[in-house]
Amino acid sequence: MTMTGSTDLKPVSLESLLEENRRLRERVAVFESREQVTEVMLNGIDVANVFLGPDLRVQRFSPSAARLFGIGPSDIGKPLSEVAWQLDDPYLDQDICAVQDRTDEIAFGA
């Protein structure tokens, strides 16, 4: 069987593969370390944080947010609009949009 096409495959040495593997492992370790620091910060401070994705789905939250807003692990992945909030804030949607746009300063209760 003959391969045709414009792709040029170049031989790669074992040493270069091992070096690339080492670099990738280092990058993974950095990301894992950042994840651990984030977890420690979320669990170690008494500040309510809810992290949303660009689609406004809950990605993670701090223990303080769980207590304040009444959210739990089953809320991860849900759209924010479907999460049962225990907070009456008529400006919440507006504040979230402002944070996403990063164009306004947010003052709670303003």
C-alpha positions as CSV (number, residue, x, y, z in Angstrom):
1,M,0.0,0.0,0.0
2,T,1.4,3.3,-1.0
3,M,0.6,6.5,0.8
4,T,0.0,9.6,-1.3
5,G,-0.6,13.2,-0.2
6,S,1.1,16.3,0.7
7,T,1.9,15.4,4.4
8,D,5.6,15.2,5.1
9,L,6.3,13.0,8.0
10,K,9.6,13.5,9.6
11,P,11.4,11.1,11.8
12,V,11.4,12.0,15.5
13,S,14.0,10.9,17.9
14,L,13.2,9.2,21.1
15,E,15.1,11.9,23.0
16,S,12.9,14.7,21.5
17,L,9.8,12.7,22.4
18,L,11.0,12.2,25.9
19,E,11.8,15.9,26.2
20,E,8.4,16.9,24.9
21,N,6.8,14.5,27.4
22,R,8.8,16.0,30.2
23,R,7.7,19.6,29.2
24,L,4.1,18.5,29.1
25,R,4.3,16.8,32.5
26,E,5.7,20.0,33.9
27,R,2.8,22.0,32.5
28,V,0.3,19.6,33.9
29,A,1.9,19.9,37.3
30,V,1.6,23.7,37.2
31,F,-2.1,23.4,36.4
32,E,-2.6,20.8,39.1
33,S,-0.8,23.1,41.6
34,R,-3.0,26.0,40.6
35,E,-6.1,23.9,41.0
36,Q,-4.9,22.9,44.5
37,V,-4.2,26.5,45.5
38,T,-7.7,27.5,44.3
39,E,-9.3,24.7,46.3
40,V,-7.4,25.7,49.5
41,M,-8.4,29.3,49.0
42,L,-12.1,28.5,48.4
43,N,-12.2,26.2,51.4
44,G,-10.1,28.3,53.7
45,I,-11.8,31.7,53.5
46,D,-15.3,32.6,54.5
47,V,-16.3,34.3,51.2
48,A,-19.1,33.1,49.0
49,N,-17.8,32.5,45.5
50,V,-19.8,31.0,42.6
51,F,-17.9,30.4,39.4
52,L,-19.8,30.4,36.2
53,G,-18.9,29.4,32.7
54,P,-19.5,31.7,29.7
55,D,-22.8,30.0,29.3
56,L,-23.8,31.0,32.9
57,R,-23.6,27.4,34.1
58,V,-22.3,26.7,37.6
59,Q,-18.8,25.4,37.4
60,R,-17.8,25.4,41.1
61,F,-18.5,27.2,44.3
62,S,-17.1,27.8,47.8
63,P,-18.5,26.2,51.0
64,S,-19.6,29.7,52.0
65,A,-21.6,30.0,48.8
66,A,-23.2,26.6,49.4
67,R,-24.4,27.8,52.8
68,L,-25.5,31.2,51.7
69,F,-27.2,30.2,48.4
70,G,-28.3,26.7,49.3
71,I,-26.4,25.1,46.4
72,G,-24.8,21.8,46.3
73,P,-22.8,19.4,44.0
74,S,-26.0,18.6,42.0
75,D,-26.1,22.2,40.9
76,I,-22.7,22.0,39.0
77,G,-23.4,22.2,35.3
78,K,-26.8,23.7,35.8
79,P,-27.7,27.1,34.3
80,L,-27.7,29.7,36.9
81,S,-31.4,30.4,36.2
82,E,-32.2,26.9,37.4
83,V,-30.4,27.1,40.7
84,A,-32.6,27.7,43.7
85,W,-31.1,30.9,45.2
86,Q,-31.7,31.9,48.8
87,L,-30.8,35.4,48.0
88,D,-33.1,38.2,46.9
89,D,-31.0,40.4,44.7
90,P,-32.9,42.2,42.0
91,Y,-29.6,43.3,40.4
92,L,-28.0,39.8,40.3
93,D,-28.5,39.3,36.5
94,Q,-27.4,42.8,35.8
95,D,-24.2,42.4,38.0
96,I,-23.4,39.1,36.3
97,C,-23.5,40.6,32.9
98,A,-21.3,43.5,34.0
99,V,-18.7,41.1,35.4
100,Q,-18.7,39.1,32.2
101,D,-18.3,42.3,30.2
102,R,-15.7,43.6,32.6
103,T,-16.8,47.1,31.8
104,D,-18.4,48.1,35.1
105,E,-17.4,48.0,38.8
106,I,-19.8,45.9,40.8
107,A,-21.0,47.2,44.2
108,F,-23.1,44.8,46.1
109,G,-26.5,46.4,46.8
110,A,-25.8,49.4,44.7
